[in-house]
Amino acid sequence: MIYWLSSIQQLTPYYVLASVMIGIVIHLIRHKLQQIHQGNPYREGFKILATVLPIMALIVTIFMLPETAKWILGLQVLGFTVLGVCLASTAHYREPRK
């Protein structure tokens, strides 16, 4: 999808890097949320933070895009964010070398 959309309107490297970094941060926040015990009083607040913060980062990034073909660039931002989550989770959970 990203390749096809980039043939229509290409996303600048700044936004690509920002999108991938948002994806990595999403993974790290979700991983830390899993490590907080159920009885911890801060778990609910961190859960809200883990939901709201990535959504706000994506909204701000999409609103900062140029006006020409904004929906195409927005879909690319979402695609690169998902790619960042996948890259971070793959690197995080892979078995270490011996």
Residue, then its C-alpha position, 0 to 999 in steps of 0.5 A: m500500500i505504501y509503495w502504491l501511494s508513494s507512486i502518486q504522492q511521495l512522503t518526505p523523509y522527515y514524515v517517514l522518520a516521524s511515523v516510524m518513530i511513533g510506531i516504535v514509541i507505541h510498541l514501547i508504551r504498550h510493552k511497559l503497560q504489560q509490565i505494570h501489575q494489575g493492582n498498581p494504582y497507576r495502571e489505569g492512568f498509564k493505560i489512558l496515556a498509552t491510548v491517547l498519546p499515540i493517537m494525538a501524535l498521529i493526528v498532529t503529524i497528519f495535520m502538519l502534512p502539506e495540503t496537496a493530496k493530504w489523504i494519500l500522505g496521511l495513509q502513508v503516515l499510518g502505513f509507516t507507523v504500522l511498519g514501525v510497530c512491526l519492526a520494533s516488536t520483531a526486534h524486541y521479541r527475537e531470540p538473542r544470538k548465541 
